[in-house]
């Protein structure tokens, strides 16, 4: 049987009700601030992809040693020889440490490596700090919070020890007394939150004669009792990469448009 559509008869004229058409919502002209559209949305997506790539690149790298204020830890230095002129002979570089989304992140200053353009972080007004890098074994216990090993307790982990000028001067005096820092174990304290995050008091405990001795005492593989390869651990990022990570923005200058970073806050090591 064929389907048929029957037109509904209209009501008699005397009963017709005239209704006022519903008014279209008025446009207020207000754009919700959390909505990203167009170029803003594309830039946000690019930044998130860059951050994901950053996290991927950092996987497998050594953690940086730091300690909350009021805490005590024990560490063993794996390098830190004395030079012929009586200075602590460690690799040094200029570093920016800025806050991104509530977290502190560190980046190598590009000014020395790329003289063709300004360092985006320097252009923002953030002053880089000269830091020396060494490797330590952190003997404190740490509970893994995420991943397949969540809940596991680990200790005697190899970490990067980055120290600014005043800490380097302090460690140089200690190294001079021990013929270098390599193999030296110290109890380290950070007395308050104004002190360097790597600690400000170092009490000597003992000195090992070899990496084998360190590995044997703490049950480590020999490769986990030796200094890190800093060419692999300290990552240099070009100015363009810093901007893609969201630490830069475009501004206009007399020479046209260039990229510089957003405002940054230095962290004291």
Backbone torsions as a table, in degrees:
resi	resn	phi	psi	omega
1	UNK	NA	131.0	-177.0
2	UNK	-73.9	141.2	175.9
3	UNK	-80.9	138.9	179.2
4	UNK	-129.7	143.7	178.0
5	UNK	-101.5	123.2	-178.6
6	UNK	-101.3	125.6	179.1
7	UNK	-71.4	128.9	-179.2
8	UNK	-72.6	130.5	-179.5
9	UNK	-71.1	140.7	179.0
10	UNK	-77.4	155.8	179.3
11	UNK	-68.6	154.3	177.0
12	UNK	-54.3	151.9	-173.3
13	UNK	-55.5	-38.8	-175.8
14	UNK	-70.1	-13.9	179.6
15	UNK	-106.4	-0.7	179.2
16	UNK	-62.9	133.3	178.9
17	UNK	-107.5	125.1	178.5
18	UNK	-90.6	118.5	179.1
19	UNK	-107.8	145.1	179.7
20	UNK	-79.5	126.8	180.0
21	UNK	-55.8	141.2	178.4
22	UNK	-63.8	134.7	-179.9
23	UNK	-76.4	140.9	176.9
24	UNK	-69.7	141.8	178.7
25	UNK	-56.0	133.5	179.7
26	UNK	-74.0	140.0	176.4
27	UNK	-81.2	123.1	-177.4
28	UNK	-85.3	-18.0	-177.9
29	UNK	81.5	3.6	-179.7
30	UNK	-94.2	127.2	178.2
31	UNK	-104.4	126.9	179.5
32	UNK	-59.3	129.1	-170.3
33	UNK	-67.4	-24.5	-176.9
34	UNK	-84.5	-10.1	-179.7
35	UNK	-84.1	126.3	177.1
36	UNK	-107.4	130.4	-179.7
37	UNK	-133.7	162.9	173.8
38	UNK	55.9	-131.6	-176.8
39	UNK	-61.5	-37.1	179.2
40	UNK	-61.8	-41.3	179.6
41	UNK	-67.2	-40.2	179.9
42	UNK	-65.8	-39.7	178.9
43	UNK	-65.7	-39.7	178.9
44	UNK	-63.3	-41.0	179.0
45	UNK	-64.7	-41.8	178.5
46	UNK	-61.6	-42.1	-179.9
47	UNK	-65.8	-40.5	179.9
48	UNK	-66.0	-38.2	177.4
49	UNK	-65.5	-39.0	178.7
50	UNK	-65.6	-40.7	179.7
51	UNK	-65.9	-37.9	177.9
52	UNK	-64.6	-39.5	178.0
53	UNK	-66.6	-38.0	177.0
54	UNK	-60.5	-47.2	179.5
55	UNK	-60.9	-38.6	179.3
56	UNK	-65.1	-41.8	-179.5
57	UNK	-66.8	-30.5	-177.1
58	UNK	-82.0	-10.9	179.8
59	UNK	-63.4	135.1	178.6
60	UNK	87.8	-9.4	178.6
61	UNK	-83.8	158.0	-179.0
62	UNK	-69.7	144.7	172.9
63	UNK	-71.7	158.8	174.3
64	UNK	-93.3	136.8	-179.3
65	UNK	-74.3	130.8	172.1
66	UNK	-157.0	162.9	-178.7
67	UNK	-144.7	140.2	176.5
68	UNK	-63.7	157.6	178.5
69	UNK	-65.2	144.0	-179.4
70	UNK	84.2	2.9	-176.2
71	UNK	-102.7	153.9	176.2
72	UNK	-119.9	141.1	176.8
73	UNK	-143.1	164.2	175.1
74	UNK	-117.2	130.9	-179.7
75	UNK	-133.4	154.1	172.5
76	UNK	-121.1	123.9	178.9
77	UNK	-78.5	138.0	180.0
78	UNK	-104.1	-9.3	173.6
79	UNK	-149.6	-176.1	-175.9
80	UNK	115.6	56.7	178.6
81	UNK	-78.6	163.0	176.5
82	UNK	-94.9	137.8	176.3
83	UNK	-80.9	170.4	-178.3
84	UNK	-63.4	-25.9	-179.4
85	UNK	-94.0	14.8	172.4
86	UNK	82.1	20.3	179.0
87	UNK	-107.9	156.9	177.4
88	UNK	-74.3	117.7	-173.5
89	UNK	-93.3	89.8	180.0
90	UNK	-132.9	152.5	176.3
91	UNK	-62.8	141.4	179.2
92	UNK	-132.9	152.1	176.5
93	UNK	-158.6	164.1	177.9
94	UNK	-90.9	135.6	-173.6
95	UNK	-134.9	140.1	170.2
96	UNK	-101.4	137.1	174.3
97	UNK	-125.1	114.9	-174.4
98	UNK	-129.7	162.5	-179.6
99	UNK	-96.5	125.6	178.9
100	UNK	-128.1	119.3	179.4
101	UNK	51.1	40.2	177.1
102	UNK	85.4	-4.4	-179.1
103	UNK	-115.5	145.4	175.6
104	UNK	-81.8	129.5	177.6
105	UNK	-128.1	143.1	-179.0
106	UNK	-113.5	140.1	-179.1
107	UNK	-137.6	139.2	176.1
108	UNK	-67.5	132.9	176.1
109	UNK	-65.8	133.4	-175.5
110	UNK	-89.1	-3.8	-171.5
111	UNK	-59.6	-40.0	-177.9
112	UNK	-76.9	-34.5	-174.6
113	UNK	-84.0	-28.9	-176.3
114	UNK	-131.1	95.6	-178.2
115	UNK	-86.8	0.3	-178.3
116	UNK	-79.4	-15.6	-178.9
117	UNK	-154.8	157.7	-178.6
118	UNK	-68.8	154.0	171.0
119	UNK	-70.6	125.6	-177.9
120	UNK	-56.6	-36.8	-178.3
121	UNK	-75.1	-35.0	174.2
122	UNK	-64.5	-39.7	-178.8
123	UNK	-63.3	-27.0	-179.6
124	UNK	-77.0	-11.4	-178.1
125	UNK	103.7	-2.7	178.5
126	UNK	-79.1	125.4	-178.4
127	UNK	-90.2	125.4	-179.9
128	UNK	-73.7	156.7	177.7
129	UNK	-112.0	139.3	174.4
130	UNK	-78.2	124.4	-178.9
131	UNK	-126.8	146.4	171.4
132	UNK	-104.8	145.6	-176.3
133	UNK	-119.6	134.1	175.2
134	UNK	-136.2	175.9	177.8
135	UNK	-118.6	134.7	176.8
136	UNK	-128.5	160.9	166.2
137	UNK	-101.2	120.0	177.4
138	UNK	-89.4	113.9	-174.9
139	UNK	-85.9	-1.5	179.8
140	UNK	-75.6	159.0	179.0
141	UNK	-85.3	146.7	179.4
142	UNK	-138.7	132.9	178.4
143	UNK	-95.4	122.9	-180.0
144	UNK	-69.1	127.1	-175.3
145	UNK	-93.3	-33.3	-174.2
146	UNK	-130.1	169.6	175.9
147	UNK	85.2	-175.1	-176.0
148	UNK	-65.1	-21.5	-179.3
149	UNK	-100.8	18.7	-178.8
150	UNK	-55.7	131.8	-179.6
151	UNK	96.4	-17.3	-179.2
152	UNK	-72.6	147.2	177.7
153	UNK	-102.0	122.9	178.2
154	UNK	-120.8	154.2	176.8
155	UNK	-153.5	173.1	-177.1
156	UNK	56.6	49.2	-178.5
157	UNK	-97.7	140.2	178.8
158	UNK	-77.9	132.3	-177.9
159	UNK	-139.8	160.9	174.9
160	UNK	-84.5	135.1	179.6
161	UNK	-114.6	105.3	-179.3
162	UNK	-105.7	124.3	-174.0
163	UNK	-125.4	137.8	175.8
164	UNK	-83.9	-177.9	-169.3
165	UNK	-54.0	-50.8	-176.3
166	UNK	-65.1	-36.7	178.2
167	UNK	-69.5	-37.6	176.8
168	UNK	-60.6	-42.4	178.8
169	UNK	-62.6	-41.9	179.5
170	UNK	-64.7	-44.0	-179.1
171	UNK	-69.3	-30.5	177.7
172	UNK	-62.1	-41.3	177.8
173	UNK	-63.7	-40.7	178.7
174	UNK	-67.5	-38.7	-178.8
175	UNK	-66.6	-35.6	-179.5
176	UNK	-62.5	-30.3	-179.6
177	UNK	-79.6	-20.6	-173.6
178	UNK	-117.1	13.1	-177.5
179	UNK	57.2	46.0	179.8
180	UNK	106.0	161.1	-179.9
181	UNK	-89.8	-23.0	-175.1
182	UNK	-56.0	123.4	-179.9
183	UNK	90.3	-6.0	-178.1
184	UNK	-84.9	134.5	175.2
185	UNK	-105.1	133.7	179.7
186	UNK	-130.4	146.6	163.7
187	UNK	-87.6	122.8	-173.2
188	UNK	-113.2	137.2	178.2
189	UNK	-127.4	145.9	170.3
190	UNK	-117.6	109.6	-167.9
191	UNK	-77.7	-27.1	175.6
192	UNK	-161.8	174.3	-172.4
193	UNK	-74.3	-5.0	176.2
194	UNK	-89.2	-8.4	-178.4
195	UNK	-88.4	159.7	179.0
196	UNK	-53.7	142.5	-177.0
197	UNK	-69.8	-11.4	175.1
198	UNK	-92.0	2.6	178.9
199	UNK	104.7	157.5	-179.1
200	UNK	-129.2	-5.1	175.7
201	UNK	-126.5	129.0	-176.3
202	UNK	-127.2	115.5	179.2
203	UNK	-109.8	120.0	-176.6
204	UNK	-66.3	138.0	178.9
205	UNK	-113.0	-56.1	-178.5
206	UNK	-164.0	168.5	175.6
207	UNK	-132.1	129.4	177.6
208	UNK	-85.8	149.8	-178.9
209	UNK	-87.1	-20.8	-176.8
210	UNK	-154.9	164.3	175.1
211	UNK	-66.2	-32.2	178.0
212	UNK	-62.1	-39.5	179.6
213	UNK	-64.0	-39.7	178.8
214	UNK	-64.9	-46.7	-179.1
215	UNK	-61.5	-41.7	-178.5
216	UNK	-65.4	-42.5	-176.2
217	UNK	-66.2	-38.2	-174.3
218	UNK	-105.5	8.8	176.4
219	UNK	64.7	41.5	-177.1
220	UNK	-106.7	156.3	168.6
221	UNK	-69.5	150.4	-175.5
222	UNK	-61.2	-32.1	179.4
223	UNK	-71.5	-19.6	178.0
224	UNK	-90.4	5.8	178.4
225	UNK	-122.1	26.1	179.9
226	UNK	-129.9	159.3	-179.2
227	UNK	-58.8	150.4	179.5
228	UNK	-74.3	162.8	172.4
229	UNK	-88.2	101.6	-172.3
230	UNK	-70.6	-21.3	176.1
231	UNK	-67.4	-21.8	177.6
232	UNK	-96.2	-31.4	-174.7
233	UNK	-84.0	-35.4	-179.1
234	UNK	-97.3	107.5	-174.6
235	UNK	-93.2	128.7	174.6
236	UNK	-94.8	132.6	177.5
237	UNK	-119.7	134.3	179.9
238	UNK	-66.6	159.8	178.0
239	UNK	-52.7	-39.6	-179.8
240	UNK	-63.9	-36.2	178.6
241	UNK	-68.3	-38.4	178.1
242	UNK	-61.3	-40.2	-179.5
243	UNK	-67.3	-40.4	178.6
244	UNK	-63.6	-28.4	178.8
245	UNK	-78.1	-3.7	175.7
246	UNK	94.7	11.8	178.5
247	UNK	-100.6	17.1	179.1
248	UNK	-145.6	163.7	177.3
249	UNK	-148.0	162.8	-179.0
250	UNK	-86.7	134.8	173.5
251	UNK	-135.2	159.4	-179.1
252	UNK	-98.2	137.0	176.0
253	UNK	-124.9	-177.6	179.9
254	UNK	-64.8	-22.3	-179.3
255	UNK	-96.9	5.6	-179.4
256	UNK	117.3	-155.0	-177.9
257	UNK	-92.5	132.7	176.2
258	UNK	-135.5	169.9	-177.5
259	UNK	-104.6	132.2	172.6
260	UNK	-138.1	167.8	-174.2
261	UNK	-91.2	167.3	173.5
262	UNK	-77.3	171.1	-179.1
263	UNK	-62.1	146.8	-176.0
264	UNK	-136.3	160.3	-179.1
265	UNK	-124.3	128.9	-179.0
266	UNK	-78.9	145.4	175.7
267	UNK	-109.7	135.8	-179.8
268	UNK	-85.4	125.0	175.4
269	UNK	-84.0	NA	NA
